[in-house]
Every structure is written in structure tokens, then in C-alpha cells.
Amino acid sequence: TIRRIVLTTAEVSTVAGEPTIQGSQDGVGAAARFRRPKGLAADSAGNLYVADTDNCTIRKIELATGAVTTFLGEPSQCGATDGIAPAARVSSPQGLVLDGTGNLYVADADYGSIRKVVLGTGAVSTLPPALPVRRPNDLACDGAGNVYVTDGETHTVTRVSLTGQGARTGAGQPILVGGADGVGAQASFWGPSALVSDSQGGVFVANSYFNAIRKIDVSSGQVTTLAGSPEGLAGSRDDIGVTARFGNPTA
């Protein structure tokens, strides 16, 4: 299901799908079906895009009406074919992000690639290989023409330029796990999962297995531990910064 929380009242409601019932049907609200949805991205026109992971599709929800349609892919027909949506194919899509200029980016986990979808035309293309990305989990845009990608398999965060300048490892070293702060490859992650960016040059990372929330400064590449134990200690304590505790944060 897709749920909504009203932050001012904490009221929780189900926007689409039916609890415990899996499927791939389009429809309105509870008539629609999903299979392990993960990534979400909302545009300014009132639409929510959903990475319907196990269906190998990207779904679109019109929030005003609750209408759910399949925007990209065909249920259970996983692949890496570029083309015009919905005829293009993705495989195990996970993180989604919009760049603010009408493009949607998809972390295609099974094929280790980042896909670009031009929303106005439905054109789907694959960005040039962004090694060392092997299994991308989530994406974030920094507002300066770059997409950041978490890779839970290599334990890195890679910065991919959208302006044709190639890609480089933004932070961490492949396979080296930990929670060390530092600049670029001096830092380390363990199971980085979700990403989100702010408007002040920060990209935040849920460092799942190290039980911490990390921050990457876009301009300098400096990685710091924002909240959670610098030693990776798990817990559930509310507190300030590094004295707070988390247990496997994922989003």
C-alpha cells in the first residue's frame, strides 16, 4: 500500500492499494494493487510516482483523484530496454528522484544502472555506466546538475553528473565498510540506503548497518555523522546528534 501521514495531525490514511493483498492492477484508491513498492517521488502537479519493485514497473498516482496507472513497464516483464514509456522496461526499480526540470531518475537495481525518464515525452534512456555502482538503492539530486546514488553492495555513494562530465565516487570506498567521517574516499559507509537533499548543499544518507544518519557537503565532499552513534551502536534513544540512537535506519 501507499500511505499518507498528515504531519500537523499525525492522521494516517491509505492512498492506494489494499493491505496484505498483492497485485499489479491499475484502479482508483483501494482498487489498485502493488507488489512491494519502494521509491516515491512527487511532482508539482499533484502526481506521485511509485517504484513498484516486484512488479518491475513505475506507477503514477493522481493524488487529487486517487487514480493509479502504470506509467512505465509491464508487470512481471523485467528488463533494461530503453524506449518510450510504457513500452520501456526496468528491473527491480527502487529509488526515484525528480530533478525539477521534468525528468525522473530511477535506480534500476538488478541491472546496476540509472534510468532517465523525460516525463513530457515518456522517453526512457540509460545514463552512461557509473562505476562502481553495482546495485543502486536510492537517488537524490543536489540542484547543481548531479545525482547521488547509494549502493548497498559496494557501500558507497556515487555522484553522477547529468551534464556529461562523467561520474565519480562521491564518498566511501568500494567494499570497505564502516562509519568513518572524512572527505570523499576517506569516509566509509556500511549499507547506505536512502538519500535526501536539502536546499543548502547537503545530501543526507541513512547508513543502515552502522545505525547512523550521515551528511555529505556537496561543495567539499566532506562526510560527517549527523545523528546516531559514531561507533555504530544500535538503539532507540531520542537525544541530540551523535548521542541519539537508531536501529538499521533505511529511509
Salt bridges, closest charged atoms under 4 A:
ASP26 OD1 - ARG59 NH2 2.96
ASP52 OD2 - ARG59 NH1 2.75
ASP54 OD1 - ARG36 NE 3.16
ASP82 OD1 - ARG115 NH2 2.84
ASP108 OD2 - ARG115 NH1 2.94
ASP110 OD1 - ARG135 NH1 3.02
ASP181 OD1 - ARG214 NH2 3.03
ASP239 OD2 - ARG237 NE 3.93
